[in-house]
Amino acid sequence: MNQEIALPQPPAPRCAFGVLLSPTRRGARLARLLATAHLGEWGFPSEPAAQIVAELAANAVVHGRVPGRDFRLDLAVCDDGALLRIEVSDARGDRLPILPADAAVLDGDAESGRGLLIVEALADRWGVSPGPLPRKAVWAELDLVP
């Protein structure tokens, strides 16, 4: 017997949504609106997920933009509705985000650079995954069941 076939597979997401969006402020806004609409349709609360999507999409537009390449938003509700996974991928795998631990080097008067601090405060877990070159994905997970 082939062992790959015999290995248990993770359960498929209960609800899933993915879309490519233009790397513009309008695309980032649309990401937040689509996330809110889909979570509401699925019967899940949209906050704080909408804020996380807004921050990750804004980062993809500002820091991950490559002319002619879109960013992608993926939402998945897994584990029988217990977990929401938000993933935003962009075409700048060579530019990793500044992690909140490194935010201490930011100037106190800086107008940007704190988005991932918000994501860290709102999400139960988050991280960065390399995607197929040249992409990277920044993801966040929310536990939906207390």
The 8 nearest C-alpha neighbors of each residue, nearest first, counted from 0:
[[1, 2, 5, 4, 3, 6, 7, 8],
 [0, 2, 3, 4, 5, 6, 7, 8],
 [3, 1, 5, 4, 0, 6, 7, 8],
 [4, 2, 5, 6, 1, 0, 7, 8],
 [3, 5, 2, 1, 6, 0, 7, 8],
 [4, 6, 2, 3, 7, 1, 0, 8],
 [7, 5, 3, 4, 2, 8, 1, 9],
 [8, 6, 5, 9, 4, 3, 10, 2],
 [7, 9, 10, 6, 11, 5, 4, 3],
 [10, 8, 11, 7, 12, 78, 77, 6],
 [11, 9, 8, 12, 78, 77, 13, 79],
 [10, 12, 13, 9, 77, 78, 8, 14],
 [13, 11, 77, 14, 76, 75, 15, 10],
 [12, 14, 76, 77, 79, 11, 15, 80],
 [15, 13, 76, 12, 75, 16, 77, 41],
 [16, 14, 75, 74, 12, 76, 13, 17],
 [15, 17, 74, 73, 75, 18, 14, 37],
 [18, 16, 73, 72, 74, 15, 71, 19],
 [17, 19, 72, 71, 20, 73, 16, 30],
 [18, 20, 71, 70, 69, 72, 21, 17],
 [21, 19, 26, 69, 70, 71, 18, 22],
 [20, 22, 69, 26, 23, 70, 19, 68],
 [23, 21, 60, 69, 26, 64, 70, 20],
 [22, 24, 26, 25, 21, 60, 27, 61],
 [25, 23, 27, 26, 28, 60, 22, 57],
 [24, 26, 28, 23, 27, 29, 21, 22],
 [27, 25, 23, 29, 21, 20, 24, 28],
 [28, 26, 56, 24, 30, 29, 25, 57],
 [29, 27, 25, 31, 30, 26, 24, 32],
 [28, 30, 32, 26, 27, 31, 33, 25],
 [31, 29, 27, 33, 28, 32, 34, 26],
 [32, 30, 34, 28, 53, 29, 49, 33],
 [31, 33, 29, 35, 34, 30, 36, 28],
 [34, 32, 36, 30, 35, 31, 29, 37],
 [35, 33, 31, 37, 36, 32, 38, 30],
 [34, 36, 32, 45, 38, 33, 37, 49],
 [37, 35, 33, 39, 34, 38, 40, 32],
 [38, 36, 40, 34, 39, 35, 33, 41],
 [37, 39, 41, 43, 35, 40, 36, 45],
 [38, 40, 42, 36, 37, 41, 43, 35],
 [41, 39, 37, 38, 42, 36, 43, 35],
 [40, 42, 38, 39, 43, 37, 14, 36],
 [43, 41, 39, 40, 38, 44, 37, 45],
 [44, 42, 38, 39, 41, 45, 40, 143],
 [45, 43, 46, 38, 39, 42, 48, 47],
 [44, 46, 35, 48, 49, 38, 47, 43],
 [47, 45, 48, 49, 44, 50, 35, 51],
 [46, 48, 50, 49, 45, 121, 51, 44],
 [49, 47, 46, 51, 50, 45, 52, 141],
 [50, 48, 52, 46, 51, 31, 47, 45],
 [49, 51, 53, 47, 48, 52, 54, 46],
 [50, 52, 48, 54, 53, 49, 118, 55],
 [53, 51, 49, 55, 50, 54, 31, 56],
 [52, 54, 50, 56, 31, 51, 55, 57],
 [55, 53, 57, 51, 52, 56, 114, 58],
 [54, 56, 58, 52, 57, 53, 51, 59],
 [55, 57, 27, 59, 53, 58, 54, 52],
 [58, 56, 60, 54, 59, 55, 27, 53],
 [59, 57, 55, 61, 56, 60, 62, 54],
 [58, 60, 63, 56, 57, 62, 61, 89],
 [61, 59, 22, 57, 64, 58, 23, 63],
 [60, 62, 58, 59, 63, 57, 64, 22],
 [61, 63, 58, 59, 64, 60, 94, 91],
 [64, 62, 59, 91, 89, 60, 61, 90],
 [63, 65, 60, 62, 22, 61, 59, 66],
 [64, 66, 68, 67, 90, 63, 91, 69],
 [67, 65, 68, 64, 22, 69, 90, 21],
 [66, 68, 65, 69, 21, 22, 64, 90],
 [69, 67, 65, 66, 90, 70, 64, 22],
 [70, 68, 21, 20, 22, 19, 71, 67],
 [69, 71, 89, 20, 88, 19, 22, 21],
 [70, 72, 19, 88, 87, 18, 20, 73],
 [71, 73, 87, 18, 17, 86, 19, 88],
 [74, 72, 17, 86, 16, 85, 87, 71],
 [75, 73, 85, 16, 15, 84, 17, 86],
 [76, 74, 15, 84, 14, 83, 12, 77],
 [75, 77, 83, 14, 13, 12, 82, 80],
 [78, 76, 12, 82, 80, 13, 79, 75],
 [77, 79, 81, 80, 82, 10, 76, 12],
 [80, 78, 77, 81, 13, 76, 82, 12],
 [79, 81, 78, 77, 76, 82, 13, 143],
 [80, 82, 143, 144, 78, 79, 142, 77],
 [83, 81, 142, 77, 143, 76, 80, 141],
 [82, 84, 76, 141, 140, 75, 77, 142],
 [85, 83, 140, 75, 74, 139, 76, 82],
 [86, 84, 74, 139, 138, 73, 140, 83],
 [85, 87, 138, 73, 137, 72, 136, 88],
 [88, 86, 72, 137, 136, 71, 55, 138],
 [89, 87, 136, 71, 135, 70, 137, 86],
 [88, 90, 70, 63, 134, 91, 59, 135],
 [89, 91, 134, 133, 92, 63, 65, 68],
 [92, 90, 63, 93, 94, 134, 89, 133],
 [91, 93, 134, 135, 133, 94, 90, 95],
 [92, 94, 91, 95, 133, 135, 134, 90],
 [95, 93, 92, 91, 96, 63, 62, 135],
 [94, 96, 93, 97, 92, 127, 91, 135],
 [97, 95, 98, 94, 127, 62, 115, 58],
 [98, 96, 101, 99, 95, 102, 112, 115],
 [97, 99, 101, 100, 96, 102, 115, 116],
 [100, 98, 102, 101, 116, 115, 97, 113],
 [99, 101, 98, 102, 103, 97, 116, 104],
 [100, 102, 99, 98, 103, 104, 97, 105],
 [103, 101, 99, 104, 105, 100, 98, 97],
 [102, 104, 105, 101, 100, 99, 106, 107],
 [103, 105, 102, 101, 106, 107, 100, 99],
 [106, 104, 102, 103, 107, 109, 112, 101],
 [105, 107, 109, 108, 104, 103, 102, 110],
 [106, 108, 109, 105, 110, 103, 104, 102],
 [107, 109, 106, 110, 105, 111, 112, 113],
 [110, 108, 106, 111, 107, 105, 112, 113],
 [111, 109, 108, 112, 113, 107, 106, 105],
 [112, 110, 109, 113, 114, 108, 105, 106],
 [111, 113, 114, 110, 105, 109, 102, 115],
 [112, 114, 116, 115, 111, 117, 102, 99],
 [115, 113, 117, 116, 54, 112, 118, 111],
 [114, 116, 118, 117, 113, 119, 99, 98],
 [115, 117, 119, 113, 114, 118, 99, 120],
 [116, 118, 120, 115, 114, 119, 121, 113],
 [119, 117, 115, 121, 116, 120, 51, 122],
 [118, 120, 116, 117, 122, 121, 115, 125],
 [119, 121, 117, 118, 122, 116, 123, 115],
 [122, 120, 118, 119, 117, 47, 123, 51],
 [123, 121, 124, 141, 119, 118, 140, 120],
 [122, 124, 141, 140, 142, 121, 125, 139],
 [125, 123, 140, 122, 139, 141, 126, 119],
 [126, 124, 139, 138, 140, 122, 119, 123],
 [125, 127, 138, 137, 139, 128, 124, 136],
 [126, 128, 137, 136, 138, 129, 135, 125],
 [129, 127, 136, 135, 130, 137, 126, 138],
 [128, 130, 135, 136, 134, 92, 127, 131],
 [131, 129, 135, 134, 132, 128, 136, 133],
 [130, 132, 134, 133, 129, 135, 92, 90],
 [133, 131, 134, 130, 92, 135, 129, 90],
 [132, 134, 92, 90, 131, 91, 135, 130],
 [135, 133, 90, 92, 130, 132, 89, 131],
 [136, 134, 129, 92, 130, 88, 128, 89],
 [137, 135, 88, 128, 87, 127, 138, 129],
 [136, 138, 127, 87, 86, 126, 88, 128],
 [139, 137, 86, 125, 85, 126, 136, 127],
 [138, 140, 125, 85, 124, 84, 122, 86],
 [141, 139, 84, 124, 83, 123, 122, 125],
 [140, 142, 83, 123, 122, 82, 143, 84],
 [141, 143, 82, 144, 81, 83, 123, 140],
 [142, 144, 81, 82, 141, 145, 83, 80],
 [143, 145, 81, 142, 82, 80, 141, 83],
 [144, 143, 142, 81, 141, 82, 123, 80]]
